[in-house]
Amino acid sequence: MTEPKAVRRNFLEGAYSLETPADNRQFYAGWATTYESDFTRPRGYAVPAEAAAAYRANAKPEDGPVLDVGCGTGLVAEAMSGYVIDGLDITPEMLEIARGKGLYRRLIQADITKPLPVTTGAYAGVTCTGTFSRGHVGPGALDELVRVAAKGAVFAITINVRFYRSSDFETKFATLAEDGWITAPDLAEVAMYHSPDPDDPYGADTCFVTLFRRL
């Protein structure tokens, strides 16, 4: 009975220790087929649903297409029925799981730390969950997400609270707002897991659901 807990903890430790985009691609390639059974369902991973709810509260399906960045296996899209959504992820194996759900209009393999193969201003909204976190992507990637968003686009992005503070996202958001690219973000702190492993040191972690608009 203890082995599944150990496996889930080890996967999370591994995810938080990644250092490069190549590391991320390799790690999630090996986790793709069991990502939901090992991690999201047992823990009650709440982050995708929280981001989707924030987005739905601020943008209508008819507003236009949404880019789901770091879409993984498609958990955000599952919570956004009625919206036209494209998914973007660095890992082909995760994208294949998402493809099988039939929820996305288009799937894009790309690294958001580099220029994206996406037209400037193409999207009326952007969601992103689980990507801005330790071992993953820092605040510098926000520039490219802002670029692909149309004026007035809604962003619903989750950022691990520990990582938000240690990587100084506050300064990055302030700069983007001062330079006239985005509105000042609203931050709502929420639990990341509804059913955390009681032995998991990350079980009580929280994230900021970060909501703002492209100017």
Secondary structure, 3 states (H helix, E strand, C coil): CCHHHHHHHHHHHHHHCCCCHHHHHHHHHHHHHHHHHHHHHHHCECHHHHHHHHHHCCCCHHHCCEEEECCCCCHHHHCCCCCCEEEEECCHHHHHHHHHHCCCCEEEECCCCCCCCCCCCCEEEEEEEEEECCCCCCHHHHHHHHHCEEEEEEEEEEEEHHHHHHCCHHHHHHHHHHCCCECCCEEEEEECECCCCCCCCCCCCEEEEEEEEEC
